Amino acid sequence: MALAFTSFLYAFHAAISIRYWFAIAIDIRYRSYPAFPIASRDIDIDSERTTINGCG
């Protein structure tokens, strides 16, 4: 019983760490392209504009 629980815990931890490293790798890969930060900045500016217009 304890062995099954520890193996489950180990597999769960491995799945989380793999997903974590995948997210980091994708983030670094997209950040290396110059167009993506500009696009994300434009999206942020647009969202701020829409919230300001919605409030005002």
VOPAGU-2260 file (C-alpha; in pm, 1 decimal, decimal comma):
REM VOPAGU-2260
SITE   aa  ch    i         X         Y         Z
SITE  MET   A    0       0,0       0,0       0,0
SITE  ALA   A    1     272,5     245,3      96,2
SITE  LEU   A    2     482,3     143,2    -203,3
SITE  ALA   A    3     194,2     209,8    -442,1
SITE  PHE   A    4     134,6     548,7    -282,1
SITE  THR   A    5     500,5     651,3    -308,0
SITE  SER   A    6     520,3     538,3    -670,3
SITE  PHE   A    7     204,0     736,7    -744,8
SITE  LEU   A    8     353,8    1039,3    -570,1
SITE  TYR   A    9     675,0    1000,8    -770,8
SITE  ALA   A   10     483,9     974,0   -1100,8
SITE  PHE   A   11     270,6    1275,8   -1008,7
SITE  HIS   A   12     580,1    1480,7    -924,2
SITE  ALA   A   13     748,4    1374,5   -1249,9
SITE  ALA   A   14     443,5    1479,9   -1452,5
SITE  ILE   A   15     437,8    1821,3   -1284,3
SITE  SER   A   16     810,2    1878,9   -1339,0
SITE  ILE   A   17     786,9    1775,8   -1706,6
SITE  ARG   A   18     498,0    2016,7   -1761,2
SITE  TYR   A   19     692,0    2287,7   -1574,2
SITE  TRP   A   20    1002,9    2244,8   -1791,4
SITE  PHE   A   21     787,7    2236,0   -2106,3
SITE  ALA   A   22     632,4    2568,9   -2009,6
SITE  ILE   A   23     976,3    2720,6   -1949,2
SITE  ALA   A   24    1110,3    2589,2   -2281,2
SITE  ILE   A   25     810,6    2723,0   -2475,7
SITE  ASP   A   26     837,9    3057,9   -2296,6
SITE  ILE   A   27    1208,3    3091,8   -2378,6
SITE  ARG   A   28    1150,9    2983,5   -2738,4
SITE  TYR   A   29     875,3    3237,5   -2801,5
SITE  ARG   A   30    1062,0    3510,0   -2615,8
SITE  SER   A   31    1362,5    3461,7   -2845,8
SITE  TYR   A   32    1156,8    3579,5   -3143,8
SITE  PRO   A   33    1142,7    3962,1   -3159,8
SITE  ALA   A   34     782,3    3974,9   -3285,7
SITE  PHE   A   35     619,8    3796,8   -2990,8
SITE  PRO   A   36     702,7    4044,1   -2708,8
SITE  ILE   A   37     583,6    4330,6   -2929,1
SITE  ALA   A   38     256,7    4150,4   -3000,5
SITE  SER   A   39     201,1    4071,1   -2632,9
SITE  ARG   A   40     272,8    4433,6   -2541,5
SITE  ASP   A   41      17,1    4552,9   -2796,9
SITE  ILE   A   42    -238,8    4312,0   -2652,7
SITE  ASP   A   43    -167,0    4441,4   -2300,9
SITE  ILE   A   44    -205,9    4802,6   -2414,2
SITE  ASP   A   45    -534,8    4720,2   -2588,7
SITE  SER   A   46    -670,7    4545,9   -2279,8
SITE  GLU   A   47    -579,8    4846,1   -2063,5
SITE  ARG   A   48    -746,7    5077,4   -2312,6
SITE  THR   A   49   -1066,3    4871,2   -2311,3
SITE  THR   A   50   -1078,5    4863,8   -1930,6
SITE  ILE   A   51   -1026,1    5241,4   -1913,3
SITE  ASN   A   52   -1297,5    5297,3   -2174,1
SITE  GLY   A   53   -1528,3    5059,7   -1988,0
SITE  CYS   A   54   -1482,6    5245,6   -1661,6
SITE  GLY   A   55   -1502,0    5593,9   -1808,5
